[in-house]
Amino acid sequence: MRRSIPILMLALFCVSVAAVAQTLAADQDRRDAVTRYRSGQELLANEQWEKAAAEFERAIKLDPLFTDAHYGRGQAYMGLQRYATAIQAFEQTIEAARTLYGLRDQNRAEVDRQLEDEIRELRDQLRRTQTLKGGVAMRTTELEDRIRDLERQKSSLGGPFEAPAVVSLSLGSAYFRNGDRAKAEELWSDAVRVNSKLGEGWNNLAVIYLTSGRKKPAEDAVRNAEKAGYRVNPKLKDDIKAMK
């Protein structure tokens, strides 16, 4: 009987944590989270990875469903070459997006507003990025693709959930650098399925196909990457052409 009390308390604690994670942040917490997020992006742009990760974590504590704060945290850990932690952060990005998506039936207007807020924040970041030269945290194309992901998520709130393509792309890259090529291929395939114009995803798949001896899929992937406007390394194309 003595053991039942702490077990019950633990169970209640887990339920309460889950309940918090399923709830949209209060307006003030949301505003404070955005401030932390912006600070994290500035630190990311200056390659201050540790400090950036800390700011994104503070943003997440204020707003657990702030998907781009989770994503920024993953980018920071990629910069630190802490790939296992980056994998965790990108997976949490997808789970936050899935949870937010799941709240649509309870409060569609608030979910719409949160997605619009994130889109607006990324558009502001895109404008700032376009005025800089080098050293930016996210490339213009990545920001544009992330905006499309959120717009796609907002417009498809009535259908099944799909992981954001850019997040799947980044998660695949983290797995690849962590030595899991099979998982990387799976995630990059998911990314281009959701967004067929994701040139980097096709390029990465071409590398996987080359190293695993699959010439025709590699050629097709290069063709799709270039069709999407991605500049494929000439050596990669030469290596694929030389395959038997």
WOCOR-V959743 format. One record per residue. N is the residue number from 0. RES is the residue in one letter. PSI is psi as a letter, one per 30 degrees, with the letter a starting at -180 (none if undefined). D_LAST is the distance of its C-alpha to the last C-alpha in whole Angstrom. Layout:
# WOCOR-V959743
n: [N	N]
res: [RES	RES]
psi: [PSI	PSI]
d_last: [D_LAST	D_LAST]
This chain:
# WOCOR-V959743
n: [0	1	2	3	4	5	6	7	8	9	10	11	12	13	14	15	16	17	18	19	20	21	22	23	24	25	26	27	28	29	30	31	32	33	34	35	36	37	38	39	40	41	42	43	44	45	46	47	48	49	50	51	52	53	54	55	56	57	58	59	60	61	62	63	64	65	66	67	68	69	70	71	72	73	74	75	76	77	78	79	80	81	82	83	84	85	86	87	88	89	90	91	92	93	94	95	96	97	98	99	100	101	102	103	104	105	106	107	108	109	110	111	112	113	114	115	116	117	118	119	120	121	122	123	124	125	126	127	128	129	130	131	132	133	134	135	136	137	138	139	140	141	142	143	144	145	146	147	148	149	150	151	152	153	154	155	156	157	158	159	160	161	162	163	164	165	166	167	168	169	170	171	172	173	174	175	176	177	178	179	180	181	182	183	184	185	186	187	188	189	190	191	192	193	194	195	196	197	198	199	200	201	202	203	204	205	206	207	208	209	210	211	212	213	214	215	216	217	218	219	220	221	222	223	224	225	226	227	228	229	230	231	232	233	234	235	236	237	238	239	240	241	242	243]
res: [M	R	R	S	I	P	I	L	M	L	A	L	F	C	V	S	V	A	A	V	A	Q	T	L	A	A	D	Q	D	R	R	D	A	V	T	R	Y	R	S	G	Q	E	L	L	A	N	E	Q	W	E	K	A	A	A	E	F	E	R	A	I	K	L	D	P	L	F	T	D	A	H	Y	G	R	G	Q	A	Y	M	G	L	Q	R	Y	A	T	A	I	Q	A	F	E	Q	T	I	E	A	A	R	T	L	Y	G	L	R	D	Q	N	R	A	E	V	D	R	Q	L	E	D	E	I	R	E	L	R	D	Q	L	R	R	T	Q	T	L	K	G	G	V	A	M	R	T	T	E	L	E	D	R	I	R	D	L	E	R	Q	K	S	S	L	G	G	P	F	E	A	P	A	V	V	S	L	S	L	G	S	A	Y	F	R	N	G	D	R	A	K	A	E	E	L	W	S	D	A	V	R	V	N	S	K	L	G	E	G	W	N	N	L	A	V	I	Y	L	T	S	G	R	K	K	P	A	E	D	A	V	R	N	A	E	K	A	G	Y	R	V	N	P	K	L	K	D	D	I	K	A	M	K]
psi: [e	e	f	f	e	e	e	e	e	e	e	e	e	e	e	e	e	e	e	e	f	g	k	k	l	l	e	e	e	e	e	e	e	e	e	e	e	e	e	e	e	e	e	e	f	g	h	i	e	e	e	e	e	e	e	e	e	e	e	e	e	e	i	f	g	j	e	f	e	e	e	e	e	e	e	e	f	e	e	f	g	i	e	e	e	e	e	e	e	e	e	f	e	e	e	e	e	e	e	e	e	f	f	e	f	e	i	e	e	e	e	e	e	e	e	e	e	e	e	e	e	e	e	e	e	e	e	e	e	f	f	l	j	l	g	l	e	k	l	e	e	e	e	e	e	e	e	e	e	e	e	e	e	e	f	g	f	f	a	l	k	k	k	k	e	e	e	e	e	e	e	e	e	e	e	e	f	g	g	i	e	e	e	e	e	e	e	e	e	e	e	f	e	e	j	f	g	i	e	e	e	e	e	e	e	e	e	e	e	e	f	g	g	j	e	e	e	e	e	e	e	e	e	e	e	e	e	f	g	k	j	k	k	e	e	e	e	e	e	e	e	f	k	none]
d_last: [70	69	66	66	67	64	61	63	63	59	59	61	59	56	57	58	55	53	56	56	52	53	55	55	56	60	60	61	58	56	57	57	53	52	54	52	49	50	51	48	46	47	47	43	43	45	42	45	43	45	48	46	45	49	50	47	49	52	51	50	53	55	52	50	48	48	44	43	45	43	40	41	42	38	37	40	39	35	37	38	35	37	34	35	38	36	35	38	40	37	37	41	40	39	42	44	43	43	47	48	46	48	51	51	53	56	56	54	56	55	52	51	53	51	48	50	51	47	46	49	48	45	46	48	46	43	46	47	43	43	46	44	42	40	40	40	40	38	36	37	34	34	38	38	35	38	40	39	38	42	43	40	42	45	45	43	46	47	44	41	40	37	36	36	32	33	34	31	29	31	31	27	27	30	28	25	27	29	26	26	22	23	26	24	22	25	27	25	24	28	28	26	28	31	30	28	28	28	25	25	24	21	20	20	18	15	16	16	13	11	13	12	9	9	8	10	13	12	12	16	17	17	18	21	22	22	24	27	27	25	24	20	20	18	16	15	14	12	10	9	8	6	4	0]
